[in-house]
Amino acid sequence: MKNKKKELIKYIFVGLSTVLIDFLIYKFLIKFIVIYLAKTISFLSGTFFSYQLNRTWTFKSGKKTLSQFIKYLIIHITSLVLNVFINSLLLNTFSKNYFLSYEVSFLIATLTSATYNFLFIKIFIFNNTRS
């Protein structure tokens, strides 16, 4: 049980770092390009960062394989669709005068996709590893 708790703490740390990367890129890009594209680029940047850290540090998966990366990418692409959909839905729901609409939408979309990611990554990719 102690190893599972340590694994979850590492996942949360990697996740928070990933969210910071995602958020900073998102906030920068929304000044120049449409929101949907900005969110896609920022999310994918975080995905590549998190794959390396989760594989080598969180789940100690060892040598990477092409099938492992493809599974990770598929999970994150479906998560991206979920993330962008929720972000867009909430932005359209909030009043344009609500000054934190971008931040709240980002946070809710990110928390939803992070939960989805952890469950699917743990079950389908790193389920046989020991920390």
N, CA, C and O of each residue as an XYZ file, in Angstrom:
524
protein
N       0.820     -1.191      0.000
C       0.000      0.000      0.000
C       0.867      1.261      0.000
O       0.505      2.261     -0.619
N       1.988      1.219      0.677
C       2.887      2.363      0.752
C       3.417      2.728     -0.638
O       3.523      3.906     -0.979
N       3.749      1.705     -1.438
C       4.239      1.952     -2.794
C       3.166      2.589     -3.670
O       3.469      3.445     -4.500
N       1.924      2.177     -3.490
C       0.816      2.751     -4.274
C       0.619      4.215     -3.915
O       0.349      5.043     -4.785
N       0.753      4.533     -2.634
C       0.620      5.925     -2.191
C       1.753      6.776     -2.764
O       1.529      7.900     -3.214
N       2.956      6.239     -2.744
C       4.118      6.938     -3.295
C       3.936      7.158     -4.803
O       4.260      8.225     -5.325
N       3.426      6.159     -5.480
C       3.162      6.252     -6.913
C       2.133      7.350     -7.204
O       2.301      8.136     -8.136
N       1.081      7.395     -6.407
C       0.050      8.413     -6.593
C       0.604      9.814     -6.329
O       0.278     10.752     -7.057
N       1.425      9.964     -5.310
C       2.037     11.273     -5.019
C       2.929     11.707     -6.178
O       2.902     12.872     -6.577
N       3.707     10.793     -6.714
C       4.549     11.123     -7.871
C       3.692     11.507     -9.075
O       4.004     12.460     -9.790
N       2.605     10.755     -9.296
C       1.715     11.050    -10.417
C       1.116     12.452    -10.268
O       1.024     13.201    -11.240
N       0.719     12.791     -9.060
C       0.158     14.126     -8.812
C       1.211     15.199     -9.063
O       0.907     16.228     -9.667
N       2.438     14.977     -8.613
C       3.520     15.945     -8.853
C       3.768     16.129    -10.349
O       3.857     17.258    -10.831
N       3.880     15.022    -11.081
C       4.065     15.101    -12.535
C       2.855     15.798    -13.164
O       3.000     16.629    -14.061
N       1.683     15.453    -12.688
C       0.462     16.060    -13.209
C       0.430     17.562    -12.995
O       0.067     18.312    -13.901
N       0.807     18.008    -11.802
C       0.821     19.446    -11.528
C       1.844     20.170    -12.403
O       1.586     21.266    -12.901
N       2.996     19.547    -12.581
C       4.015     20.129    -13.470
C       3.498     20.206    -14.899
O       3.716     21.194    -15.601
N       2.814     19.153    -15.317
C       2.240     19.098    -16.657
C       1.167     20.167    -16.832
O       1.102     20.826    -17.870
N       0.331     20.335    -15.819
C      -0.722     21.355    -15.877
C      -0.102     22.752    -15.979
O      -0.601     23.604    -16.713
N       0.977     22.979    -15.246
C       1.640     24.281    -15.324
C       2.155     24.543    -16.738
O       1.970     25.636    -17.274
N       2.790     23.563    -17.330
C       3.264     23.690    -18.714
C       2.082     23.938    -19.649
O       2.120     24.842    -20.483
N       1.048     23.137    -19.504
C      -0.161     23.264    -20.317
C      -0.756     24.665    -20.169
O      -1.050     25.327    -21.165
N      -0.932     25.112    -18.932
C      -1.581     26.391    -18.671
C      -0.776     27.574    -19.215
O      -1.340     28.476    -19.835
N       0.530     27.574    -18.986
C       1.359     28.689    -19.462
C       1.360     28.780    -20.988
O       1.280     29.875    -21.545
N       1.448     27.662    -21.647
C       1.409     27.658    -23.116
C       0.031     28.106    -23.599
O      -0.074     28.886    -24.546
N      -1.020     27.613    -22.950
C      -2.401     27.989    -23.293
C      -2.609     29.498    -23.157
O      -3.104     30.148    -24.078
N      -2.227     30.051    -21.998
C      -2.418     31.489    -21.767
C      -1.637     32.329    -22.788
O      -2.107     33.384    -23.213
N      -0.473     31.868    -23.169
C       0.323     32.580    -24.174
C      -0.337     32.506    -25.546
O      -0.479     33.521    -26.229
N      -0.740     31.303    -25.946
C      -1.259     31.100    -27.302
C      -2.634     31.715    -27.560
O      -2.933     32.090    -28.694
N      -3.486     31.828    -26.521
C      -4.827     32.370    -26.759
C      -4.789     33.833    -27.200
O      -5.792     34.366    -27.675
N      -3.644     34.476    -27.044
C      -3.493     35.857    -27.513
C      -3.285     35.921    -29.020
O      -3.455     36.975    -29.633
N      -2.912     34.776    -29.621
C      -2.505     34.778    -31.024
C      -3.319     33.864    -31.938
O      -3.435     34.124    -33.135
N      -3.881     32.796    -31.376
C      -4.599     31.830    -32.211
C      -5.933     31.478    -31.556
O      -6.174     31.827    -30.401
N      -6.795     30.786    -32.297
C      -8.107     30.414    -31.760
C      -7.940     29.511    -30.547
O      -6.970     28.761    -30.438
N      -8.891     29.595    -29.651
C      -8.822     28.885    -28.377
C      -8.679     27.380    -28.556
O      -7.897     26.747    -27.846
N      -9.421     26.800    -29.492
C      -9.378     25.353    -29.682
C      -7.976     24.877    -30.057
O      -7.498     23.863    -29.549
N      -7.334     25.605    -30.934
C      -5.970     25.246    -31.347
C      -4.971     25.494    -30.218
O      -4.058     24.697    -30.002
N      -5.150     26.593    -29.508
C      -4.267     26.895    -28.376
C      -4.343     25.789    -27.329
O      -3.319     25.346    -26.808
N      -5.563     25.348    -27.025
C      -5.752     24.293    -26.019
C      -5.165     22.976    -26.503
O      -4.588     22.228    -25.714
N      -5.304     22.689    -27.775
C      -4.761     21.453    -28.339
C      -3.234     21.447    -28.242
O      -2.644     20.462    -27.798
N      -2.605     22.528    -28.650
C      -1.139     22.606    -28.620
C      -0.618     22.547    -27.184
O       0.356     21.849    -26.903
N      -1.261     23.272    -26.288
C      -0.789     23.280    -24.897
C      -0.964     21.899    -24.254
O      -0.097     21.439    -23.511
N      -2.072     21.257    -24.541
C      -2.345     19.934    -23.984
C      -1.336     18.904    -24.502
O      -0.819     18.103    -23.724
N      -1.060     18.919    -25.785
C      -0.102     17.967    -26.359
C       1.315     18.209    -25.832
O       2.072     17.257    -25.640
N       1.673     19.450    -25.601
C       2.988     19.749    -25.019
C       3.107     19.100    -23.646
O       4.133     18.502    -23.321
N       2.066     19.217    -22.853
C       2.054     18.569    -21.551
C       2.094     17.054    -21.647
O       2.716     16.388    -20.820
N       1.431     16.514    -22.655
C       1.393     15.063    -22.846
C       2.790     14.488    -23.074
O       3.153     13.486    -22.458
N       3.565     15.101    -23.940
C       4.915     14.595    -24.211
C       5.799     14.689    -22.971
O       6.595     13.789    -22.705
N       5.660     15.766    -22.222
C       6.403     15.926    -20.975
C       6.015     14.829    -19.970
O       6.882     14.193    -19.370
N       4.708     14.619    -19.797
C       4.248     13.663    -18.788
C       4.591     12.218    -19.143
O       4.826     11.403    -18.251
N       4.622     11.893    -20.424
C       4.963     10.524    -20.812
C       6.353     10.150    -20.301
O       6.548      9.083    -19.720
N       7.304     11.036    -20.524
C       8.677     10.742    -20.105
C       8.789     10.596    -18.586
O       9.403      9.648    -18.097
N       8.203     11.522    -17.848
C       8.307     11.456    -16.396
C       7.503     10.312    -15.800
O       7.973      9.642    -14.880
N       6.310     10.078    -16.304
C       5.513      8.978    -15.763
C       6.152      7.629    -16.062
O       6.141      6.735    -15.215
N       6.703      7.477    -17.249
C       7.318      6.206    -17.630
C       8.562      5.929    -16.791
O       8.740      4.816    -16.295
N       9.417      6.926    -16.630
C      10.703      6.691    -15.980
C      10.696      6.879    -14.472
O      11.470      6.230    -13.769
N       9.840      7.752    -13.961
C       9.899      8.090    -12.536
C       8.676      7.586    -11.767
O       8.828      6.888    -10.764
N       7.485      7.924    -12.214
C       6.271      7.566    -11.472
C       6.048      6.057    -11.447
O       5.923      5.460    -10.378
N       5.999      5.449    -12.621
C       5.665      4.031    -12.723
C       6.892      3.149    -12.947
O       6.774      1.924    -12.972
N       8.068      3.759    -13.110
C       9.336      3.036    -13.313
C       9.180      1.901    -14.315
O       9.489      0.745    -14.029
N       8.697      2.260    -15.482
C       8.378      1.274    -16.493
C       9.604      0.719    -17.203
O       9.523     -0.313    -17.871
N      10.721      1.386    -17.065
C      11.923      0.895    -17.731
C      11.973      1.306    -19.184
O      11.583      2.413    -19.554
N      12.465      0.386    -20.000
C      12.648      0.675    -21.414
C      11.312      0.938    -22.104
O      10.345      0.193    -21.944
N      11.292      2.013    -22.868
C      10.051      2.335    -23.580
C       9.920      1.449    -24.811
O      10.906      1.048    -25.430
N       8.671      1.161    -25.142
C       8.384      0.385    -26.341
C       7.428      1.191    -27.206
O       6.736      2.085    -26.718
N       7.397      0.877    -28.465
C       6.508      1.582    -29.379
C       5.046      1.338    -28.999
O       4.239      2.267    -29.025
N       4.703      0.103    -28.650
C       3.309     -0.191    -28.293
C       2.892      0.568    -27.034
O       1.750      1.016    -26.927
N       3.803      0.710    -26.094
C       3.520      1.465    -24.873
C       3.239      2.932    -25.208
O       2.277      3.516    -24.708
N       4.070      3.510    -26.043
C       3.882      4.904    -26.427
C       2.587      5.094    -27.220
O       1.883      6.083    -27.021
N       2.270      4.164    -28.108
C       1.030      4.262    -28.895
C      -0.189      4.207    -27.974
O      -1.131      4.980    -28.148
N      -0.179      3.294    -26.991
C      -1.282      3.240    -26.028
C      -1.396      4.554    -25.255
O      -2.491      5.084    -25.064
N      -0.255      5.066    -24.817
C      -0.224      6.326    -24.075
C      -0.798      7.451    -24.934
O      -1.592      8.264    -24.461
N      -0.393      7.486    -26.183
C      -0.862      8.512    -27.107
C      -2.368      8.389    -27.357
O      -3.074      9.396    -27.393
N      -2.855      7.171    -27.530
C      -4.300      6.961    -27.746
C      -5.095      7.441    -26.531
O      -6.110      8.121    -26.678
N      -4.635      7.088    -25.343
C      -5.319      7.541    -24.130
C      -5.316      9.067    -24.065
O      -6.330      9.680    -23.732
N      -4.180      9.674    -24.382
C      -4.101     11.133    -24.314
C      -4.862     11.831    -25.441
O      -5.366     12.938    -25.248
N      -4.950     11.220    -26.579
C      -5.751     11.822    -27.663
C      -7.234     11.802    -27.280
O      -7.940     12.792    -27.476
N      -7.700     10.686    -26.737
C      -9.103     10.661    -26.296
C      -9.309     11.626    -25.131
O     -10.363     12.251    -25.013
N      -8.310     11.742    -24.284
C      -8.376     12.687    -23.185
C      -8.367     14.131    -23.705
O      -9.040     15.003    -23.156
N      -7.603     14.366    -24.758
C      -7.570     15.686    -25.383
C      -8.950     16.082    -25.895
O      -9.394     17.212    -25.692
N      -9.617     15.157    -26.555
C     -10.966     15.430    -27.062
C     -11.888     15.766    -25.889
O     -12.651     16.730    -25.949
N     -11.813     14.976    -24.836
C     -12.612     15.230    -23.647
C     -12.279     16.595    -23.045
O     -13.175     17.361    -22.693
N     -10.991     16.888    -22.930
C     -10.518     18.140    -22.340
C     -10.985     19.352    -23.139
O     -11.535     20.297    -22.573
N     -10.770     19.326    -24.439
C     -11.153     20.457    -25.293
C     -12.670     20.621    -25.318
O     -13.175     21.744    -25.303
N     -13.398     19.505    -25.354
C     -14.857     19.568    -25.353
C     -15.378     20.221    -24.073
O     -16.216     21.122    -24.127
N     -14.879     19.765    -22.924
C     -15.325     20.329    -21.652
C     -14.924     21.798    -21.545
O     -15.729     22.629    -21.124
N     -13.700     22.123    -21.920
C     -13.235     23.507    -21.891
C     -14.137     24.393    -22.754
O     -14.556     25.463    -22.314
N     -14.431     23.958    -23.960
C     -15.270     24.733    -24.885
C     -16.701     24.852    -24.377
O     -17.300     25.926    -24.434
N     -17.243     23.750    -23.884
C     -18.609     23.756    -23.357
C     -18.745     24.754    -22.210
O     -19.699     25.530    -22.157
N     -17.790     24.723    -21.304
C     -17.852     25.635    -20.159
C     -17.640     27.086    -20.575
O     -18.295     27.985    -20.048
N     -16.731     27.320    -21.516
C     -16.526     28.692    -21.993
C     -17.801     29.241    -22.625
O     -18.126     30.417    -22.461
N     -18.511     28.396    -23.339
C     -19.771     28.825    -23.957
C     -20.884     28.974    -22.929
O     -21.860     29.684    -23.171
N     -20.747     28.311    -21.782
C     -21.758     28.370    -20.737
C     -21.588     29.620    -19.865
O     -22.564     30.273    -19.496
N     -20.324     29.936    -19.544
C     -20.055     31.108    -18.708
C     -20.356     32.389    -19.471
O     -20.235     32.457    -20.694
N     -20.746     33.385    -18.719
C     -20.958     34.705    -19.299
C     -19.612     35.259    -19.758
O     -18.589     35.035    -19.112
N     -19.619     35.964    -20.844
C     -18.383     36.574    -21.345
C     -17.845     37.610    -20.360
O     -16.674     37.982    -20.433
N     -18.683     38.072    -19.449
C     -18.255     39.059    -18.460
C     -17.621     38.424    -17.229
O     -17.050     39.122    -16.391
N     -17.717     37.132    -17.120
C     -17.139     36.444    -15.965
C     -15.631     36.436    -16.112
O     -15.103     35.775    -17.006
N     -14.931     37.156    -15.255
C     -13.504     37.394    -15.452
C     -12.615     36.175    -15.263
O     -11.462     36.204    -15.693
N     -13.089     35.122    -14.650
C     -12.288     33.909    -14.482
C     -12.783     32.761    -15.369
O     -12.452     31.602    -15.119
N     -13.557     33.068    -16.381
C     -14.144     31.995    -17.186
C     -13.083     31.104    -17.835
O     -13.258     29.886    -17.882
N     -12.000     31.675    -18.331
C     -10.942     30.866    -18.945
C     -10.270     29.973    -17.908
O     -10.010     28.798    -18.167
N      -9.997     30.527    -16.754
C      -9.301     29.778    -15.717
C     -10.163     28.649    -15.143
O      -9.684     27.530    -14.960
N     -11.427     28.945    -14.864
C     -12.319     27.928    -14.307
C     -12.578     26.820    -15.332
O     -12.566     25.638    -14.988
N     -12.807     27.200    -16.569
C     -13.015     26.210    -17.631
C     -11.788     25.326    -17.784
O     -11.903     24.106    -17.901
N     -10.623     25.940    -17.783
C      -9.355     25.211    -17.888
C      -9.219     24.227    -16.736
O      -8.884     23.063    -16.953
N      -9.473     24.680    -15.518
C      -9.313     23.846    -14.334
C     -10.248     22.634    -14.352
O      -9.812     21.511    -14.099
N     -11.504     22.851    -14.643
C     -12.466     21.749    -14.670
C     -12.127     20.746    -15.777
O     -12.171     19.536    -15.555
N     -11.791     21.246    -16.964
C     -11.418     20.365    -18.073
C     -10.165     19.565    -17.724
O     -10.073     18.378    -18.039
N      -9.212     20.212    -17.079
C      -7.953     19.559    -16.722
C      -8.155     18.501    -15.646
O      -7.600     17.407    -15.754
N      -8.931     18.797    -14.621
C      -9.177     17.808    -13.563
C      -9.906     16.577    -14.092
O      -9.612     15.450    -13.691
N     -10.853     16.801    -14.992
C     -11.587     15.680    -15.578
C     -10.658     14.802    -16.405
O     -10.667     13.580    -16.258
N      -9.856     15.415    -17.273
C      -8.971     14.615    -18.124
C      -7.830     13.988    -17.323
O      -7.355     12.912    -17.687
N      -7.381     14.628    -16.249
C      -6.321     14.047    -15.413
C      -6.802     12.772    -14.716
O      -6.060     11.793    -14.625
N      -8.016     12.785    -14.236
C      -8.590     11.590    -13.601
C      -8.717     10.463    -14.621
O      -8.332      9.324    -14.358
N      -9.249     10.789    -15.757
C      -9.370      9.821    -16.857
C      -7.989      9.245    -17.206
O      -7.833      8.030    -17.329
N      -7.000     10.115    -17.363
C      -5.643      9.678    -17.720
C      -5.064      8.717    -16.692
O      -4.555      7.656    -17.053
N      -5.138      9.079    -15.411
C      -4.540      8.230    -14.387
C      -5.146      6.834    -14.416
O      -4.425      5.837    -14.402
N      -6.453      6.767    -14.456
C      -7.114      5.464    -14.432
C      -6.734      4.613    -15.645
O      -6.410      3.434    -15.498
N      -6.771      5.191    -16.817
C      -6.481      4.420    -18.024
C      -4.991      4.113    -18.175
O      -4.635      3.029    -18.639
N      -4.125      5.034    -17.797
C      -2.681      4.778    -17.867
C      -2.305      3.661    -16.901
O      -1.559      2.747    -17.254
N      -2.822      3.740    -15.691
C      -2.514      2.722    -14.682
C      -3.041      1.347    -15.092
O      -2.357      0.340    -14.903
N      -4.241      1.299    -15.646
C      -4.860      0.021    -16.002
C      -4.271     -0.572    -17.281
O      -3.977     -1.766    -17.324
N      -4.097      0.238    -18.315
C      -3.754     -0.290    -19.631
C      -2.278     -0.196    -20.023
O      -1.862     -0.851    -20.979
N      -1.481      0.594    -19.315
C      -0.086      0.738    -19.734
C       0.884      0.282    -18.645
O       1.745     -0.564    -18.890
N       0.746      0.832    -17.468
C       1.733      0.572    -16.410
C       1.183     -0.333    -15.311
O       1.590     -0.199    -14.157
N       0.287     -1.233    -15.629
C      -0.372     -2.063    -14.625
C       0.501     -3.173    -14.057
O       0.185     -3.697    -12.988
N       1.584     -3.553    -14.724
C       2.420     -4.646    -14.235
C       3.703     -4.170    -13.579
O       4.552     -4.987    -13.224
N       3.859     -2.880    -13.415
C       5.101     -2.365    -12.842
C       4.985     -2.260    -11.349
O       3.890     -2.132    -10.802
N       6.117     -2.314    -10.695
C       6.180     -2.167     -9.245
C       7.030     -0.943     -8.934
O       8.096     -0.755     -9.520
N       6.552     -0.101     -7.998
C       7.329      1.068     -7.565
C       8.006      0.761     -6.263
O       8.713      1.610     -5.719
